Amino acid sequence: MLAAMCAGSAFPTVDLVHRLREEAMGKTAKPLRCLAILAIASGSLVACTSGPSGNKAGGDAGPVTLRIGTADYLGRPSADAIQEFARQAKTRSGGRLIIEPVWQAAGEKADDWDQAVARMVKDGRLDLGVIPTRAWDTEGVTSLRALHAPFLVTSDALADQIVVADLADEMMAGLDKAGVAGLALLPESLRHPFGYGRALLSPKDYAGKTFRTPRSELGDATISALGAKPSDADDEVGMEAIQAGRVGGSDTAFVLAESLQAPAIATGNVTFTTKVNSLVINSKVLSELAPTAKRVLKDAASATQRWVLDHRVTEAEAARMYCSGGGAIVAASDADLTALVRAVQPVYDQLERDAATKRLLDRIRELKRTVRVSAQGVATPCQARARATPPPATGSQSILNGVYRYEITQQELRGLGVTNPRDLARNEGMFTWRLHDGRYTFDQAAPGETDHQEGKYTIAGNRVTFQLSWVNDLQVTFTWKISDKVLTLQLDGETELLLKALFTAHPWTQIA
C-alpha cells in the first residue's frame, strides 16, 4: 500500500461545501414459516403456532418465539443491537416473548444480501428484520432516500438527532409499501471511501474504476455520478480484481474496515452517507399481535435505540482503531470537496423532483444547522504504520512447531485495559494456534464468536514475528521462551492494546 501523508489533525469537511451549495441555491437455514399470535390470557402472553395450513389458536400458553433476520454476523454492530432487542423483549415480557436471531439469513454468498433479507421479512419467512435503510429503495420505498442523499448526513450527531425526531416516523411510514412496519431506526456508522493503492480524493480518482458499494439505487447513482462503476458482486470486486487494479475502492465505515479485502487509504472528511438500520416487522405478523405484545415490541425497540445511542463506537475511536491496525486516513482539500459536491448535483436534481423527498431533505438540512459535532465525531488523519521487515530467519523454523491453546475471558480483557464493548464481546474464548515451519493458523471458539485465520511467522533467535494478514498485514514481534510445553510471549515494541492482550495475557499450553 502506498504510504499516505496526512497533514494536521484538522481538515475541511464536505459540510463546508454543502453550506456553499445551499447558499447558492455493506446460517443459511431455510426457515419454516411460523407466525406467532399473542393473546391476553390471565395477564400473560399466550402463544398460538401455525403450520403450513395457516394460523391455529389454542394450545399451551408457552413462550412465543419470533425470528429476526439480518445479513450480518455476530460481532457486527447490528448484531449487538439485535441481541439487546432480544434481551429487552424477553425482560419486558417476563420471558413470554423470545426473539431468535438468524445470522446471515440469506446466506454467505447472496447477491443483494440486504434486499434478500428484507424480502424474507416481507413474505413471512422471517417475522422481523434489521435492514439497512439504504436497501429499501430497490423495494419500492422512497421515503428513506433523503437520509442517504450524498454528503448530507456527515456526522453521527446528526444521524442521532434524525432517528429520534418526528421525521423518523414519517420516513418509516413508507415501509408499508414493502409489507413491513418500522419499529425503530438504529444509527450505526458513517460511510467513507477507502481507496486501494491510492486515496480517493476527487472525482478523477473514481473515473473508470469499479467501486464496491452495497446495493442501493441511490448509492449506485452516487457512485456513478462520481465516474465509477458501482458493484457488490464478488467476481467484480474480489481480491483478484483488486490486485489487477480494476477496483478503485470500497464504501464502508471505520468500524467495519476489517471487512476490507486489501489494505486501503480512507478519506476521512468525505462521508458518502450514514448507515442506519431499520428494525422492522412483517405487517401481517404485527396485525395479529395482541395489544400487550405490540407494546412489548415497541417498548423494546425504543429501549434498543437508546442503548445503541449510548453504546455505539464513536467516529474518532473507530478511526483510531483503524489507524492502530495499520490503516491510513487522509483529507480531501476544499477544491476536492467542491468537485465532489458538483459531481453529485444531478443526483439531487433527481431526488428533489419528488416533493416529499425534497421536504425531508430540507428538514434534514435545517436540523444539520443546529447540530454541533464534538471532537469524538471527527476522524483524525494518520499515516499508515510502516511495514516492518521481519528479521532474517535464523536457526530452525520448526522449533516452535506444535498446537497450542489458551483461554481468555472478557473480565481478563477488561483487567488488561480493553474497554470497547465490541472488542470485549468479540475477543473472548478459547484460542487454538497451530505453528508449523513458519506458517500458522488459529481458531477462536466462544459462545458469541468463532473465527479462523492463517498467516506466516518468522523466528530469529529468541524473537518471533507474526504477520497478521487479518489486521492489514501488521507485523508484531515477541521474544519467546518455551519450557515444559508452555510457550510464553513478551511484546518486543508497541502495538494495539487488544493485540498485546490476545498474544500475551496467558502462556500458550502445547497440546500436540
Buried (B, 14 or more C-beta within 10 A) or exposed (E): BEEBEBEEEEBBBBBBBBBBBEEEEBEEEEBEEBBBBBBEEEEBBBBBBBEEEEBEEEEEBEBBBBBBBBBBBBBBBBBBBBBBBBBBBBEBBEEBBBBBBBBBBBBEEBEBBBBBBBBBBBEBBBBBBBBBBBBBBBBEBBBBBBBBBBBBBBBBBBBBBBBBBEBBEBBBEBBEEBBBBBBBBBBBBBBBBBBBBBBBBBBEBBEEBBBBBBBBBBBBBBBBBBBBBBBBEBEBBEEEBBEEEBBBBBBBBBBBBBEBBBBBBBBBBBBBBBBBBBBBBBBBBBEBBBEBBBEBBBBBBBBBBEBBBEBBBBBBBBBBBBBBBBBBBBBBBEEBBBBBBEBBEEBBEBBBEBEBBBBBBEBBBEBBEEBEBEEEBBBBBBBBBEBEEBBEBEEEBEEBBBBBBBBBEBEBBEEBEBEBEBBBBBBBBEBBBBBBEBEBBBBBEBEEBEBEBEBBBBBBEEBBBBBBEBBBBBBBBBEBEBEEEBBBBEBBEEBBBBBBBBBBBBBBBBEE
